[in-house]
Amino acid sequence: MANVIITGCSRGIGYELARLFAEEGHQVLALSRNDGPIADLGHPNISSFPFDICNSADLEKLQSFLNKNWEAVDILINNAGKLENKPFLETSREDFESVYSVNVFGLAELTRIVIPYMPKTAHVVVISSMGGVQGSMKFPGLAAYSSSKGAVITLTELLAEEFKETGPSFNALALGAVQTEMLAEAFPGYQAPTTALEMATYIKDFALKGHKHYNGKLLQVSSSTP
């Protein structure tokens, strides 16, 4: 059984991921600013505490948890994300910084903390977006969000190269439309063909097995536009 860290677990894909891993017997550390929904599950295989990926004190709390409770981390799923949907001319520097603080800087800092606990066979999965894939269809209003998702795709490739001798493996999944609250923020009224549970099931299986076949790769997981 694996020790799994998942960010962004208060709703949607992250919540379903935590539940699925726990039900299979894996030990899960489910991190989100609001840990109420996960705590309400009361699952014995899930640990959680309120966690802001941009807060240095919370990052220290994560390191303390690992030192006290886990000898190793087998899977890290960087799922937490922040979205701003507004025209570019109305998107301020503060808007960009807010999105990048979660989607890029917070992700990078958390990954830096967790890597020393990860053996060569471990796997880091970065949840990106089709909006961050070069050459994919783009949509107005998502300049900060989609560009940040492009940044973490490149970061994934760089980390895979830097740690290719010692591990862990790094891969990015660029998701298409999934029926979540974040999708509703980006595309109000749009009905996605994929549920959060369906996508979480795919991501769980990929996190457990994908590193045997991929490292430093971007996989596009989308059946629709958006």
Residue pairs with C-beta under 8 A, 6 or more apart in sequence:
1 24
1 25
1 26
1 27
2 21
2 26
2 27
2 74
2 75
2 208
3 26
3 27
3 29
3 70
3 72
3 73
3 74
3 75
4 21
4 26
4 27
4 28
4 29
4 73
4 74
4 75
4 76
4 77
4 207
5 28
5 29
5 31
5 73
5 75
5 76
5 77
5 114
6 14
6 17
6 18
6 21
6 28
6 29
6 30
6 31
6 77
6 79
7 14
7 31
7 32
7 51
7 53
7 77
7 78
7 79
7 80
7 107
7 110
8 14
8 31
8 32
8 79
8 80
8 81
9 15
9 17
9 18
9 30
9 31
9 32
9 35
9 37
9 38
9 48
9 79
10 32
10 33
10 34
10 35
10 36
10 37
10 38
11 37
11 180
11 181
12 178
12 180
12 181
12 182
12 196
13 79
13 127
13 175
13 178
13 180
13 196
13 199
13 200
13 203
14 30
14 32
14 77
14 79
14 80
15 37
15 38
15 196
16 196
16 197
16 199
16 200
16 201
17 77
17 79
17 200
17 203
17 204
18 28
18 30
18 38
18 41
18 46
19 41
19 43
19 46
20 200
20 201
20 204
21 28
21 45
21 204
22 28
22 41
22 43
22 45
22 46
23 43
23 45
24 204
25 45
26 45
27 45
27 47
27 70
28 43
28 45
28 46
28 47
29 46
29 47
29 48
29 62
29 65
29 70
30 38
30 46
30 47
30 48
31 48
31 49
31 51
31 53
31 62
31 80
32 38
32 48
32 50
32 51
32 80
33 50
33 51
33 52
34 50
35 48
35 49
35 50
35 51
38 46
38 48
39 48
47 65
47 69
49 61
49 65
50 58
51 58
51 61
51 62
52 58
53 59
53 80
53 102
53 106
53 107
53 109
53 110
54 101
54 102
54 105
54 106
59 109
59 110
59 113
62 110
62 113
62 114
63 113
66 73
66 114
66 117
70 117
71 117
72 117
72 118
72 119
72 122
73 114
73 117
73 118
73 122
74 118
74 119
74 121
74 122
74 123
75 122
75 123
75 124
75 125
75 207
75 208
76 110
76 111
76 114
76 118
76 122
76 123
76 124
76 125
76 168
77 125
77 127
77 203
77 207
78 107
78 110
78 111
78 124
78 125
78 126
78 127
78 152
79 127
80 102
80 103
80 106
80 107
81 102
81 103
81 127
81 145
81 149
81 182
82 98
82 99
82 101
82 102
82 103
82 145
83 99
83 142
83 145
83 182
83 185
83 186
84 91
84 95
84 98
84 99
84 142
84 144
84 145
85 141
85 142
85 145
85 185
85 186
86 95
86 141
87 140
87 141
88 140
88 141
88 143
91 143
91 144
95 144
96 144
99 144
99 145
99 148
100 144
100 148
100 151
103 145
103 148
103 149
103 151
103 152
104 148
104 151
104 152
104 155
107 126
107 152
107 155
108 155
111 124
111 159
114 124
115 124
115 163
115 168
118 124
118 167
118 168
119 167
119 168
120 166
120 167
120 168
121 167
121 168
121 211
122 167
122 168
122 169
122 211
123 168
123 169
123 170
123 171
123 207
123 208
123 210
123 211
124 156
124 159
124 168
124 169
124 170
124 171
125 171
125 172
125 173
125 203
125 206
125 207
125 210
126 152
126 153
126 155
126 156
126 170
126 171
126 172
126 173
127 172
127 173
127 175
127 203
128 149
128 150
128 152
128 153
128 156
128 172
128 173
128 174
128 175
128 218
129 145
129 146
129 149
129 174
129 175
130 136
130 137
130 174
130 175
130 176
130 220
130 222
130 225
130 226
131 138
131 139
131 142
131 145
131 146
131 149
131 226
132 146
132 147
132 148
132 149
132 150
132 151
132 152
132 153
132 174
133 150
133 153
133 174
133 218
133 220
134 150
136 174
136 220
137 225
137 226
138 146
139 146
139 186
139 187
139 226
141 186
142 186
145 186
149 174
152 172
153 172
153 174
153 218
156 170
156 171
156 172
156 216
156 218
157 170
157 172
157 216
157 218
159 170
159 216
160 169
160 170
160 171
160 215
160 216
160 217
161 216
163 170
164 215
164 216
168 211
169 211
169 214
169 215
169 216
170 215
170 216
171 206
171 210
171 211
171 214
171 215
171 216
171 217
171 218
171 219
172 217
172 218
172 219
173 203
173 206
173 218
173 219
173 221
174 218
174 219
174 220
174 221
174 222
175 199
175 221
175 222
176 192
176 194
176 220
176 221
176 222
176 223
176 224
176 225
176 226
177 183
177 187
177 190
177 192
177 193
177 194
177 222
177 224
177 225
177 226
178 192
178 194
178 195
178 196
178 198
178 199
179 191
179 192
179 194
179 195
179 196
180 192
180 196
183 190
183 192
184 190
186 226
187 226
190 226
192 224
193 223
193 224
194 223
194 224
199 221
202 221
206 219
210 219
